[in-house]
């Protein structure tokens, strides 16, 4: 979804950023050892987000809300779903436009700009960090996501390799009788799920078509 708005995906290219492996700038260990490197990585990602807009796939999901109760579960950390107008968005891996206290995780703040610096403190005096789920950290919203999927009449999975865990497990939480759609040009062939239709298309090509069919039906 986000890549087709012009945002770089998490593992663009060879999975390196300024000669650092992605894991080396997205982990608690990296934060402890080289916090400035971590901040630089997320600042660049955040700055890019201010330069892009939602695409037609984002707006297609918004149109679904005219007829359906739409719940979006996303691995993306950007706010493009919200900017397009989606009402119910659950972020599994955090939100890049938010920061939180390193002393008290309940203290979460919305950023106005793109740059977070060393010396930016919470109200309790501790350094702020990106509000992102890093490698080695638990996924707080996973249980809530599982509950949402378990109630789905229709499940649409968009643009994922189904190799990032635990998010990849969510498709198995859908009821057996639910209608399932997977939209991805590189969708794997070995998915054995009842009532699954695979659309080997990009999000901007496949999702508007599917939404049109669902609204007509």
Secondary structure, DSSP 8 states (H G I E B T S, - for coil): --GGGT---TT-TTSEETTEEHHHHSBHHHHHH-HHHHHHHHHHHHHHHTT----HHHHHHHHHTTTS---EEES--SSHHHHHT-S-EEESSEEEEEEEESS-TT-EEE-SSS---TT-B-TTS-BEEEEE--BTS--TTHHHHHHHHHT-SEEEEES--S-STTGGGGGGGS-TTSEEEEE-TT--S----TTEEEE-S-HHHHHHHHHHHHHH-
